[in-house]
Amino acid sequence: MTAGFRIHARKSRVESALVDGFASLPVANVSDAMNRMTAAGSRLRPYHAEGRIMAGPALTVKTRPGDNLMVHKAIDMAEEGDVIVVDAGGDLTNSIMGEIMVYLAQENRVAGFVINGAIRDAEEIRESGMAMFAAGVSHRGPYKDGPGEINVPVAIDGMVIKPGDLILGDGDGVLCVPAGEAAEILEAARAKQAAEQKEIAAIRNGTVDRSWVNEILANRNVEYFD
């Protein structure tokens, strides 16, 4: 056994119909449907063109900071529609990937990347159309020595991601939906979105009820001063 330097087969993958269902929902609505208890941290920001929505099954990589050997292997292993999630410890000293790896991933029809570390060639990546979330940018290139692991659970700022889980990303950030709970969460997120759309319509037609604000203030014994 070579602990920390292993490649596992992915045993399951969230269903494509569920991926398609989530792809039309804002990440914020899905997060609310999960009781706001899951987040990958505000450092993970989009480095692609505005309006790009990312959704797909996770292919996970755990690597030492600044090394991308296992990321290269994951690109070669990826199935169409996968999101490659890389836990590189959040270190920004060396980039984990740049434009060449993006072009390789596009040939394999990868849906996007989540890099808990740095990238480089940021402008080229933005122009490529690949969905890319990362913690930062560094022109310093990566090493290719390992170690690392593929298709193991990883965690980014407390958000646990297992191989095959659903990864979502939009302008508000990245979210993981556990594959086994995806159908239930999809239903709840759709209900949340419908409620928000109803409220927006009420705002626009002047029928919105804002009495709840004063009710909460009264219950909390707020004091008013002239």
N, C-alpha and C positions, 0 to 999 in steps of 0.2 A: 504494500500500500504506500502511495506517495501522497501524503497529506498535503493539501494546498496546491497540488499540481495534477489535476484530474479533469477529465472530460466525461460528462454523463449524457446519456440519451434522455431526451425530454419525453416523459411518459404520457402527457396529455397537453391539450391546447384548447383554449376557450373557443367555442363554436363561432364560425364565421357569421352566422345570423345575429348573434349577440353583438359581435364587433360592429356590424352594420347598424344595429339599433342604437348603440351608444354614440356612433360617429356623428349623429345629428343633434346631440345634446351638449349644452355647455358643461364644462368640467365643474363649474361652481354648483350647478344643480345636482350633479352626481355626488359631489362632496357633501352637500346638504342632506341628500338622501342617505348618506353614510354617517349622519350625525356629527359631521365636521371633525371626526376623530382621526382622519387619515390625511397626511400631506407629505410631500417629498422635499419640503423646505423651499423657502423663497429664493434661494440662490440659483436654483435651476430655472433658467430663463430661455425663451426661444431664440434661436439664432437662424431663423428662416424667415421667409417673407410673411408679412402680416396676413391673417385670415386662414392660415394653414392649420387644419385640425388633424391630429395624429390619433390613430386607434389601431391596436393590433395585439396579438399574443406576445408575451414576453419571452425572449431568449436571453437568459441572464449570464453575465460575466462578472467574476470577481477577480481583480488583478491588483498587483502591487502598484502603488502610485508611480505614474510616469512610464508604465510598461504596457505595450499593446499587442504582445504576441497572441494572447488568447482572444483579443478582439478580432484580429485577422482570421483566426480559426473560426470564430463565431460567424463572421461574414460568409465564409465558405460553407458553413453548415446551415445557414438561414433558409427558411421556407418563405414562399411568397406571402407578404403581408406581415411578417414578423417585425416587432420593435426590439432592437437590441439594447438591453439595459446594462450599463457598465458601472459597477461600483469600484472606482479607483481611489477610494478614500477621501475624495473631495480635495485632493492636493492640486494646486494650480501651477506648480513649478514647471512641469513638462506637459506638453499637449499629449492627448491620447490618440487623436486622429485628425486628419485633414482631408483635403479635397480628393486625393487619390483613392482613399478608402471609401469615401462617399460614392465615387463613380463605380467602384467594385460592388458596393451594396446596391446601387441602382440596377446593375445588371442582374442581381438576384432578386429584384423587386422587394427589397426591404422597405417597410413602411416608415421607419424612423429610428432615431437613436435617443437614448437618455444617457448622458455621460456625467457621472458624479466625479468630475475632474475638468480638465481644460481641453479645448480644441484649438486648432489653428486654421489658417486659410478661411477666416470667417466670412469674408466677402464672397469668395468663390462658393462656399457652402450655401450662403443665402441665395445666390443666383442659381444654384443647382436644382432647387425645388425640393430637396430632401428635408423632411421634418427633423429638426435637431434641437434638443434641449441640453444645455451644459451649464456647469457652474462658473465658467470663465473662459478666457482666451489667453494663450501663451504662444509666442513664436518658437519657443524651444521645443525641439522635436522629442519623440518618445524613444525608449529602449525597446528591444525585442528579445528579451531573454527569459521572460517568465519570472516567477511562477504565476499561477492563476488557475481558476476553475471555471467551467462552463456548465450551465444548467444546475446551479445550486441556489438555494434561497439567498437573497441579498437584502440589505436594509439601507435606505437612504433617509437620514434624519428621522429614524424611527418607523418609516413606512416599509413594511416587509413585502418583498416581491418574490413570488415563487415562479419557477418556469411554467409557462402556459397561462399565467394570469393575464388579465386584460389591462393594457396600459393606455391611458388617455392623456392627451396634451392639447392645450390651446393657449391663448394669450394670458390666461390666469395661472398656468403652471401644469404640473404633471400629477396624475393620480393613478393608483393601482386599484383595480377592482378584483377581488379574489374570484377565480374562475367558478368555484362552486357556489358562489352567492350572486353571480352576475345576473341571472334571470330575475331574481327578486329585487335586486337593486335597480335594474332597468325599469321595472314597473314603478317603483317609488320615485325614480328620477323623472320619469314621464309625468307623473302626477304633480311633482314639484314644478316642472316647467309649465304645465297647464295652469296651475294656480298663479304663477308669476305673470303669465300672459293675460289672465283674467284681471289681475290687479293693474297691469299696465293699461289695459283697455279702460278700466274705471278711472284711472288718472286722466286719461286723454278726454274722456267724455264728461268729466266733472262729477262723477258719482262715488269717488273713493271715500271710504270711511276711515277717518284718522282719529276716532275717539279713543282708540286703544292707547295712544301716547299719554293722554291726560289720565286715563284710568291707571296706568302703571305708576305714573308720578304720584297720584293720590295715594295709591296703596303703599308707596315707599315714603310717604309723609314728606314730600318735597316742600320747601318753604319758598315763598315768593316775596320779593322786595321791590318797592317802587324806587 
